[in-house]
Amino acid sequence: MSILVSTQDAIMTIEFDRADKKNAITAAMYQTMADALAAAEKDSAVRAILIQGKPEVFTAGNDLSDFMNNPPSGSNTPVFQFLTNISHASKPIVAAAAGAAVGIGTTMLLHCDLVYAAESAKFSMPFASLGLCPEAASSLLLPALAGYQRAAEKLLLGEPFPAAEAQQMGLVNRVLPVGELQSYARARALALAAQPASSLRVTKALMKGVSLERMEAQMAREGGEFRRMLGSPEAKEAFSAFFERRKPDFSRFA
Ligand code: COA
């Protein structure tokens, strides 16, 4: 089991559970998360969703072996279903991130409503460093959130940045000691669950509705570029370098 899903006290918790691979996300894991979000949408007993990893790691992002051996090819793949469901969720989503939050581990947070981070959290979006391009509408949402230059630094260089910087950028609501993170995030989810569900639905729809069409169009555009770039020699070099534990060499590519 690589994703744990449970519902208690009106909170559906979705937890990454693949610590030996730093919670890297496989197609099967995306499907489980997409299905859980779809089920939450239909279940009136679920009033808030909590996404968390382990105290050591949130997630290392997409499984790089999957990228090499089983790249997502169409627009209805498990990752696309997950992104569609998280970006259209009508119920509030709280995220709690400790340790590394790589790639989609950071960009999925742009679709959550409340984001809490441990002091240990390290965010990164190394798409360009992998010969790829942004996904999850991050090329639209991150500049809108943080300003163009700050977004450009994170998306062009792909370097990890700490929780305090993520908070300054507006990506994180609050930074906590790692031992307090999950209980704090759960308490926030419980507070949301105690609010009138219809008011939260309408409030979310009003806040996100204005930009929904642009977000969908950008996600589709990114998806096309991303799938094309997955087969590029630059991406192959980056994936091989990761598993061979060496630095990639992009100097031979124009
Ligand atoms: N896909 C597949 N396997 C991954 C992975 C990923 N995204 N991230 C980590 N792993 C695996 C490693 O291959 C290693 O497996 P092994 O023990 O069988 O050799 C194991 O998880 C531990 O990873 P390791 O790199 O040794 O841990 P670390 O603590 O030194 O570093 C990270 C943690 C997350 C910083 C580092 O693993 C990393 O950068 N991962 C790749 C992140 C990435 O590029 N994601 C894609 C974004 S689009």
Residues whose N, C-alpha, C, O or C-beta is under 5 A from the ligand:
A	BS01	COA	D20 K21 K22 A24 A60 G61 N62 D63 L64 S65 A100 V102 G103
